[in-house]
């Protein structure tokens, strides 16, 4: 996660502090990057990641059988098909609308989509595994709802950081990294947020979001330059499968209960 957050500095001159949104198949989090290995975690997914959900919806819709999407990953297939659909065809509400924090949730939304697919299969009289005539509408609705959910939580994170003087009022930077950051619809939703909050939106190129070797190597360079966490002897070091990212202040964000102004998501 630290490597994902710092990768942007490989190609762009981004000074600390900046806000990072990491959205991928395995992770979803918002954090303030104050320095190399100095993070404040503002919020994270309480269940699954957005990329995981997009892949599951694509599998449930059997998009691998769709002639236009057969060679695409699940997320890319949803993004492609969504262009042909009506995002407002189904009345789907973004998750956690009453929770004034920066956490995310996608499992409830996936359950709603599964029910819609089952209902449409009954209406169209087709078996599971066949392509629905409304597949494009479902793809568009899913993508739009995910984009709105991510955008609203990110908007609150920006407002919180500015309110607490953790980010510059006029020159703040939002870095969006991870595989889902390549989704142009979600990126445009985030552009609406950054335009409204006087922030600069930066995204590493997709190749740097997926190449773990380059990311980790750059993270090592950053640490070496800063003299942070450089070990000359690994004896006695404890290894753990998961490591928390920085200091978790998500409860403090929730207690601030910042109300986010409504933005028109005209994408």
For each residue, the residues with C-beta under 8 A, 3 or more apart:
1: 4 5 22 27 29 31 245
2: 5 6 37 39 219 245
3: 6 7 212 215 216 218 219
4: 1 7 20 22 24 27 177 178 209 215
5: 1 2 8 20 22 31 33 39 175 177
6: 2 3 9 10 33 36 218 219 222
7: 3 4 10 177 204 208 209 214 215 218
8: 5 11 12 14 175 177 202 203 204
9: 6 12 13 14 218 222
10: 6 7 204 208 214 218
11: 8 204 205 208
12: 8 9 202
13: 9
14: 8 9 18 173 175 202
15: 18
16: 33 34 35 38
17: 32 33 34 35 166 167
18: 14 15 32 33 167 172 173 174 175
19: 30 31 32 33 154 157 158 161 167 172 173 174 175 199
20: 4 5 30 31 32 33 174 175 176 177
21: 29 30 150 154 157 174 175 176 177 181 190
22: 1 4 5 27 28 29 30 31 177 178
23: 27 28 49 50 51 150 176 177 178 179 180 181 186
24: 4 27 28 49 50 51 178 179 180 209
25: 49 51 52 55 75 179 180
26: 49 51 52
27: 1 4 22 23 24 44 45 49 178
28: 22 23 24 44 45 49 50 104 106 150
29: 1 21 22 41 42 43 44 45 245
30: 19 20 21 22 41 42 43 44 102 153 154 157
31: 1 5 19 20 22 39 40 41 42 245 246
32: 17 18 19 20 39 40 42 161 166 167
33: 5 6 16 17 18 19 20 38 39 175
34: 16 17 38 39 40 166
35: 16 17 38 226
36: 6 222 223 225 226 228
37: 2 223 226 228 229
38: 16 33 34 35 246
39: 2 5 31 32 33 34 245 246 247
40: 31 32 34 166 246 247 249
41: 29 30 31 44 244 245 246 247 248 249 250
42: 29 30 31 32 102 157 160 161 249 250 253
43: 29 30 101 102 103 104 153 157 250 253
44: 27 28 29 30 41 103 104 250
45: 27 28 29 48 49 50 103 104 105 106
46: 103 104 105
47: 105 106 107
48: 45 52 53 106 107 110
49: 23 24 25 26 27 28 45 52 53 106 180
50: 23 24 28 45 53 54 104 106 146 150 180
51: 23 24 25 26 54 55 75 178 179 180
52: 25 26 48 49 55 56 106
53: 48 49 50 56 57 106 107 109 110 142 146
54: 50 51 57 58 74 75 78 142 143 146 180
55: 25 51 52 58 59 73 74 75
56: 52 53 59 60 74 110
57: 53 54 60 61 74 78 110 113 138 139 142
58: 54 55 61 63 64 69 73 74 75 77 78
59: 55 56 62 63 64 74
60: 56 57 113 114 117
61: 57 58 66 117 131 132 135 138 139
62: 59 65 66 128 129 130 131
63: 58 59 66 69 72 74 77 78 81 131 135 139
64: 58 59 69 70 77
65: 62 70 129 130 131
66: 61 62 63 69 70 77 81 131 135
67: 70
68: 80 81
69: 58 63 64 66 72 76 77 80 81
70: 64 65 66 67
71:
72: 63 69 76 77 80
73: 55 58 76 77
74: 54 55 56 57 58 59 63 77 78
75: 25 51 54 55 58 78 79 179 180 183
76: 69 72 73 79 80
77: 58 63 64 66 69 72 73 74 80 81 139
78: 54 57 58 63 74 75 81 82 139 142 143
79: 75 76 82 83 139 143 183 184 185
80: 68 69 72 76 77 83
81: 63 66 68 69 77 78 84 85 135 136 139 140
82: 78 79 85 87 136 139 140 142 143 144 185
83: 79 80 140
84: 81 136 140
85: 81 82 89 135 136 137 138 139 140 141
86: 89 137 140 141
87: 82 140 141 143 144
88: 91 141 144
89: 85 86 134 137 140 141
90: 116 137 138 141
91: 88
92: 109 112 113 116 141 142 145
93: 97 145
94: 97 109 145 148 149 152
95: 104 105 106 108 109 149
96: 99 101 103 104 105 149
97: 93 94
98:
99: 96 103 254
100: 156 254 256 257 258 259
101: 43 96 153 156 250 253 254
102: 30 42 43 153 154 156 157 160 250 253 254
103: 43 44 45 46 96 99 153 250 254
104: 28 43 44 45 46 50 95 96 149 150 153
105: 45 46 47 95 96 108 109
106: 28 45 47 48 49 50 52 53 95 109 110 146 149
107: 47 48 53 110 111
108: 95 105 111 112
109: 53 92 94 95 105 106 112 113 142 145 146 149
110: 48 53 56 57 106 107 113 114
111: 107 108 114 115
112: 92 108 109 115 116
113: 57 60 92 109 110 116 117 138 141 142
114: 60 110 111 117 118
115: 111 112 118 119
116: 90 92 112 113 119 120 138
117: 60 61 113 114 120 121 132 138
118: 114 115 121 122
119: 115 116 122 123
120: 116 117 123 124 132 134 138
121: 117 118 124 126 127 128 130 132
122: 118 119 125
123: 119 120
124: 120 121 132 133 134
125: 122
126: 121 130 132
127: 121 130
128: 62 121
129: 62 65
130: 62 65 121 126 127
131: 61 62 63 65 66 135
132: 61 117 120 121 124 126 135 138
133: 124
134: 89 120 124 137 138
135: 61 63 66 81 85 131 132 138 139
136: 81 82 84 85 139 140
137: 85 86 89 90 134 140 141
138: 57 61 85 90 113 116 117 120 132 134 135 141 142
139: 57 61 63 77 78 79 81 82 85 135 136 142 143
140: 81 82 83 84 85 86 87 89 136 137 143 144
141: 85 86 87 88 89 90 92 113 137 138 144 145
142: 53 54 57 78 82 92 109 113 138 139 145 146
143: 54 78 79 82 87 139 140 146 147 183 185 186
144: 82 87 88 140 141 147 148 185 265 267
145: 92 93 94 109 141 142 148 149
146: 50 53 54 106 109 142 143 149 150 186
147: 143 144 150 151 183 185 186 188 189 265 267
148: 94 144 145 151 152 189 265
149: 94 95 96 104 106 109 145 146 152 153
150: 21 23 28 50 104 146 147 153 154 186 189 190
151: 147 148 154 155 186 189 190 192 193 263 265
152: 94 148 149 155 156 260
153: 30 43 101 102 103 104 149 150 156 157
154: 19 21 30 102 150 151 157 158 174 190 193
155: 151 152 158 159 193 196 197 260 261 263
156: 100 101 102 152 153 159 160 253 258 260
157: 19 21 30 42 43 102 153 154 160 161 253
158: 19 154 155 161 162 167 172 174 193 194 197 199
159: 155 156 162 163 197 258 260
160: 42 102 156 157 163 164 166 253 256 258
161: 19 32 42 157 158 164 166 167 172
162: 158 159 165 166 167 169 172 197
163: 159 160 256 258
164: 160 161
165: 162
166: 17 32 34 40 160 161 162
167: 17 18 19 32 158 161 162 172
168: 171 172
169: 162 172 198
170: 198
171: 168 200
172: 18 19 158 161 162 167 168 169 197 198 199 200
173: 14 18 19 199 200 202
174: 18 19 20 21 154 158 190 193 194 199 200 201 202
175: 5 8 14 18 19 20 21 33 202 203 204
176: 20 21 23 181 187 190 201 202 203
177: 4 5 7 8 20 21 22 23 181 203 204 209
178: 4 22 23 24 27 51 181 209
179: 23 24 25 51 75 182 206 209 210
180: 23 24 25 49 50 51 54 75 183 186
181: 21 23 176 177 178 186 187 203 204 206 209
182: 179 187 203 206 209
183: 75 79 143 147 180 186 187
184: 79 187 188
185: 79 82 143 144 147 188 189 267
186: 23 143 146 147 150 151 180 181 183 189 190
187: 176 181 182 183 184 190 191 201 203
188: 147 184 185 191 192 267
189: 147 148 150 151 185 186 192 193 265 267
190: 21 150 151 154 174 176 186 187 193 194 201
191: 187 188 194 195 201
192: 151 188 189 195 196 263 264 265 266 267
193: 151 154 155 158 174 189 190 196 197 199 263
194: 158 174 190 191 197 198 199 200 201
195: 191 192
196: 155 192 193 261 263
197: 155 158 159 162 172 193 194
198: 169 170 172 194
199: 19 158 172 173 174 193 194
200: 171 172 173 174 194
201: 174 176 187 190 191 194
202: 8 12 14 173 174 175 176
203: 8 175 176 177 181 182 187
204: 7 8 10 11 175 177 181 208 209
205: 11 208 209
206: 179 181 182 209 210
207: 210 211
208: 7 10 11 204 205 211 214 215
209: 4 7 24 177 178 179 181 182 204 205 206
210: 179 206 207
211: 207 208 214 215
212: 3 215 216
213: 216 217
214: 7 10 208 211 217 218
215: 3 4 7 208 211 212 218 219
216: 3 212 213 219 220
217: 213 214 220 221
218: 3 6 7 9 10 214 215 221 222
219: 2 3 6 215 216 222 223
220: 216 217 223 224
221: 217 218 224 225
222: 6 9 36 218 219 225 226
223: 36 37 219 220 226 227 228 229 230
224: 220 221 227 230
225: 36 221 222
226: 35 36 37 222 223
227: 223 224 230
228: 36 37 223
229: 37 223
230: 223 224 227
231: 234 237
232:
233:
234: 231 237
235:
236:
237: 231 234
238:
239:
240: 243
241:
242:
243: 240
244: 41 248
245: 1 2 29 31 39 41
246: 31 38 39 40 41
247: 39 40 41
248: 41 244 251
249: 40 41 42 252 253
250: 41 42 43 44 101 102 103 253 254
251: 248 254 255
252: 249 255 256
253: 42 43 101 102 156 157 160 249 250 256 258
254: 99 100 101 102 103 250 251 257
255: 251 252
256: 100 160 163 252 253
257: 100 254
258: 100 156 159 160 163 253
259: 100
260: 152 155 156 159
261: 155 196
262:
263: 151 155 192 193 196
264: 192
265: 144 147 148 151 189 192
266: 192
267: 144 147 185 188 189 192
